[in-house]
Amino acid sequence: MSTNNLYLYGVSHQNADFDLLGRASFSVEAQQDFSRLLLREPHIAEVCLLSTCNRSEIYIRTENERLTREQIKTAWRAYSPGLSESDFSVFYFLENGEAAEHLFRVTAGMDSLIPGETEIVGQVKEAFRRAAEMSATGIYLNHLFETALQAEKKVRTQTAISLGAVSVAYAAVELARKIVRRMSDKTALLIGSGETGQRVARHLRQKGVKRILVANRTESHARELAERFDGEALGLTDIDRVLPGVDLVIGATASPDFIIREEQMRPIMKVRDRRPLIMIDIAIPRDFDPALGRFENIFLHDMGSLERIVENNKKRRREEFSRAAQILREEREKFLLWCRGLELKPTIISLRRKMENIRHDEMAKYRNRVDEQHWGLVDQITRGMLNKILHLPLSSLRELDGGRDDVHRKISLVREIFDLREEENV
């Protein structure tokens, strides 16, 4: 009897720092090399590696062999000498249904650093595509990853787990969009080109803002970011010159001092002639003087208001987790049912083939006693009888319930009763 075993061994942001995650990660080339190394083991049939900045996980399918945590750890450590024995103490090891449900949760964004984020979906798709292209996956892991992607789509369409901003950069742009309603005719000034500034620029472009100006103390950094998002680069000394014509200003620097002060804005506000200006400060310390909020036509928001938006959205997403988890549990049961069918198939085929061989041999004894006219009728009658005799045991096999070991025990019992040998499998 052929049995499939699914294993997952990995580490993620849930239980490791980013230094360890970096040392445990795999480049694209390393993923392919390590997959080939694992597939050389005679008991490993399929492999898929998922490696992102927040996790590195190995999915393995074996046939008729059980793997231990130590076996996978030994292979991983041999391939990644930068990992110490103590590093592996935070790695997790899951089997079969638990491993499948974990992948479903990961793909649906429920295990992400930002709950409900959708970037992980593309990363799972890409990992699966690369493994499939190098023939590292087969019918089992193909079905597992396809089910994970289908389950993610159900979670996304049937729950609100992905709705609402949960990063400060996204919240800032989304807040601006809600205030101005239409971004396609607006000019945005982004001050700061660090990691947060880069996220803001990406979200501004995605929201369709007409014009992006990027100001930074080091103008070459501003130019580099502006070029990526079809914007215009400025130095900090150019800010006063462009402020009269912008609709939105977002501050995201690491400056210890205010970048824009109240007295600096007085002459500029006169030139703007009551045109509203949205100013969103996501810098710590602040980039914008809090006194700017006294101007009638400046709508000033800071980290406090944005963090409240983010936390409220995170809370709403978490409230959707129970609905999402129920969907994933249902998909897990469907997957396990499919796995059971995969393991039952050889036994069902063997049983039917054996019974058909018996029918054929018995009919051959009477071939010369029945004329051609009635032979077809005899064949039809005996075939119908065989189908009815097999209906109950085959139905019982297909509806086997209980734990995985119990199912295997019952399959073995059927094979023993009917003397079904391994060579009769297909």
N, C-alpha and C positions, 0 to 999 in steps of 0.2 A: 504494500500500500504506500503510495506516494504522499508525503505530508509536506506542506509548505510552512515555513516559520519566518516571521517578519521581526526584524530587530532594528532598534534605533539607539544609537549611542551619540551623545552630543553635549554641548555646553551653550549657554545663552546668557543674555544680560540679566536674567532672573537670578542667577546664582554665581556670576563671575564679574570681575572688574574688566574694564576695557583693555587693560594691558594684557590680561590672559586671553581675552577674545581675539586680540590681534595676533598673539603667538599661535593660537589654535586655528586661525583662518587659513583658507586655501586660495591661492590664485586660480584662475581658470585652467592654466596649464597643470598646476599641482592637482586640481580636482581630477583631471583626466588621467594623470600618471598614477595617482593613488587608487583610482577606480580599477585601472588595469592590474595594479599590484594585487588588489583584493580578489579580483576575478580569476587570478591564477590559482587560488585555493580551490581544490576540487569540490568542496562542499558549499561554496558560495556561488549562487546562480545569477543573482542580479544585485546591482548597486546603484545608488543615486546619492550624490553629495550636495548638500545645501549649505553654502557658506556666504554670509553677509556680515556687515559690520556688527550686528547684534547677536549672531549665532553661527555655529558650525555644527552640522548634524550629518550623520551617515545612516542611510537606510539600506538594509541588507535583507535579501531573501535567500534562505537556504532550502535545500530539498533533502529530506530524510536525515538531517543533521541538526543538532542543537548547538548554538554558540553561547559562550559565556562572556560576561563583561570583560574578563581578563584577556580573552583571545583578541577582542577588538581593540582593547587598550594597548596591547602589546604591538599590534600592527601599526596603530596610530603613532605611538611613541617612537617606534623605529623609523617612521617616515618623517616625523617632526621632532628632531632632537632638541629643539628649543623648549619643549614641554618637560617639566620635571614630574616625578612620581606624585608629589603633593598636589600638583595642578589638577590631576585627574580625580582628586577627591570630590570635586564639585561637579563632575560630569554625571549625566543621568543615563540610565539604561532601561529601555522599555521594550516590551514584547507584544507582538500580535495586535489584539484589539486596542490596547493602550497606546501602542506606537502609532496605529492608524488614526486614532482620535487626536493624538498630539499633533500630527501633521495637519489634520483638518482645522484645529484651533490656530495653528501657526498661519496657515494660508488665509484664514478668515480675519486675521489681524487681532485675535483675542489674546495672543501671547506677546504682542509687540510692546516696545518701549512706549509708543503712543498708541493706546488702545483704539482699535478700529481703523488704523491707517491702512491704505491700500497699496503702498509701494511694495510690500512683501509679496503680493500676488504676482507681480511681474518677475520678482526674484525667484519664486518657486517655479513659474513657467520656464524661465531661462535655465534653471538647474535641471529640470526635467528634460527640456529640449536637448541640452548638451549630452546628458546621459543616454538619451534615446538615440541620438545621432552616432554615438560611438558604440551602439549596441550593448550598452551596459545594463539596460532594462529589458524586461520581457513582458509576457502577458500579465504577471502579477503586479509588479511595480507600475506598469503602464496604467492598469486599472486603478491602483491606489492613488496615483497622482491625478488622474483624470477625475476620480471621485472627489478628491480634495478641492479641485478647481470648480467642479459643479456645486459642491457644498458651499464654497465661498460665495458663489453667485446667488444661491438661495438666501444665505444670511444677509447679503448686501441688499437684495430686493425685498426681503420680507421683514427686515428689522431696520432700525435707525442707527445701527452701531457705527456707521461711518459718517454720520451727519454732524455738522458743527465743527468749528475750529478747535483744535487741541494743541496747537503750537502758537507761541506768541507772535511769530512772524506772520503766520496765516491769519491769526485773529486780527492783527493790525490792518491788513489789506481788506479782509472781509468787513471789518467795521467801517472802513472808508467807503467801501462799495455800497453798504447799506445807507450811509449818509448821503452820498451823491447820486445813488441809484444807477447812473450810467457812467462808465469809466472810459468809454471810447473817445470822448472829446476832452479828456482831462490830462493835465500835465502834473507829474509827480516828481518831487525832489527827494531823493534818498541820500541821507548823510551817513556815511560809513560803508565800508566794503568788506567787512569781516564775514565770518560764517553766517551770522544773523542777517547782515545786509544782503548777502547772496541769496538767502531764502526769500527775503522780502522782494528782491528784484525778480526772482522767478515767479512768485505769486502775482506781482504786478503785471508781468507780461502775460501770464495765464488768464488774468481777469480782463485783458484787452485794453489796458491804459494806453492812451494815444502817444504820450511822450514821457520818457524816463530820463531824468537828469541824475547823475551820480557824483556826489561831492565827497572828497576824502583828503586827509592831510597829505598823504602821499598820492600825488595825482596819477602816477603810473598804475597804482592799484585801482584807482577809480576808472582809468581808461580800460584796464583789463576786464573789469566787471561790466562796464558799459558796452563793450564790444560783444560780450556774450549775449546780451539781451537787447541789442540794437538801440542802445541809449547814447547819451552824451556825457562826457567826463568833465568834471570841474575841480578846481582847488577850493579849499575852504574860503579863500578870499573872494571867490566869485559868488558866494551865496547871496549877499545883499543885492547884487546886480540882477539875479534871476527871481528873487522872492516876489516881486510885484506881479509876475506872470504865472505863478504856479497855483495849483488848486489843492495840492496835498503835499505835506512835508512829513517824512518819517525819519526820526533820529535813531541811529543804531551804532554809535561809536563807543569807544572805551575811554573817552576824554574825561579827565577829572574835573573839568570846568564846563560851564554852559557854552554851547555852541551858538545859541540864539538867545539874546536877552531882551527884556522889556523895552529898554531905551533904544535898542537897535531897531525895534519894529515900529516905533512911533512914526518916523517919516515914511516908512514903507507902507503902513496902513493908510496913510493919507493918499498915496499914489494909487493904491488898490481901489479906493473909492467904494468902500462898503462891500466889496466882493468877499464872499465867505472864504475862509482858509481853514482847512482841517490840518491840525498838527498832532501827530501821534508819536509819543516818546517811549521807545522800548529799550532805552539805554539805562545802564546802571553803572555809575551815577547818571543823573538826568542830563540830557542834552539840551532841554528847553527850560528856560526860566519859568517856574510855576506862575509868576505874575503875568505871563502872557495870556492866561485865561481871563484876565480882566477886560481885554479888548472885546467889544461887542460882537465882532464878526470872526473871531478866532474860536474854533471848537477844539479845545485842548484835551487830549486823553493821555494818560500815562500807564505805567506798568500795572498799577493797582487795578484800574478798571479792566485792562486786558486780561489780567490773571483771573479776575472774577468771571469773565466771559469763558476763559479756558476751563476753569474748574467746574463751572455749571455745565459746560458741554461734556466734560469728562464724566460728570455724574450722570448725565442723561445717557451717555454711551454705556456706562456700567449697568444702568437699569435695563438696558436692552440685552445684556449678556445672558440672562437666564433664558430668554427666548432664543437667542443664537445658540446657546449650549444645547437646548432641546433639539434644534434642527440638526446639529452636528452629531448628537447621540443617535438620532434616527438614521443618519447617513452611515454612521459606524455600523449599525446593525445590518443595514443593507449590504455593506461591504463584506461583513463577516458571513452573511448568508451566501453571497457570491463565492467567497472562499470555500465555504462548505460544499457548494455545488461543484467547485473545481476539484476538490478532493474526492467527492462522491462519483464523479463522472467515470473514472476507470473501473470502479467496482460495478456500476450500473451497466456499462458496456460489456464487462466480462461476464456478468450474470446473464444478460440477454444473449450474448454470443454462445455461452455454454448450453443454455436451454435450446437455442436454435440448432446447435450441432446435434443435440440429442434427438430433436424432432426430425432432423434431416436423416440421421442414421436409422431411426426406426422406420421412417417412410421408405427408405431404400430397400428394406427387407421385403416390402410388399409391392415393389414396383412392377414385378412381373405378374402379379395376381390381379391388378386393376387395369382396365383398358384405358386408352388415351382419353376417351370421352369423360370418364369419371375421375381421372387423376387430378385435374385442375380443381374439382370440387373437394376432393380429399385434402389437397394442399391448403385450400381456403379454410376448411373447417379446422384443421389442426393448427393453422396459424392463429385463427381466432381464439381457439382454446388456450394456446400458449400465452397470448396477450392477456387474457383474463386471469390466468394462473399467476403471471408475473405482476399484474397490476398492484396487488396488495403489498408484496415485499418492496417493489420499486417505489410506491407511494410512501411507504413507511420510511424508506431510506431518505427520500427527498425531504421529509418532514421531521427528520431527527432533531431533537431539541436537547438542551443540556450543555454542560461545559465542553470545551474542545477535547479534553482527554476522554470524556464520556462518549462523544461522537466517534472518536477514533476506535474506542473499545467496541462499540456496536458495529462499526464497519468491519473490524477484524473478525467479529463473531459471524457476520454474514459470509465473509470470505471463507471462514473455516467450515461452516455448515455446508456450503455449496462447493467446497474444495476448489476455490478460485485461486489459481497460482499467479505469481507476479508476471510471468511471461504472457499471460492472457490479457494484460493491460494494453492500452493503446496510447 
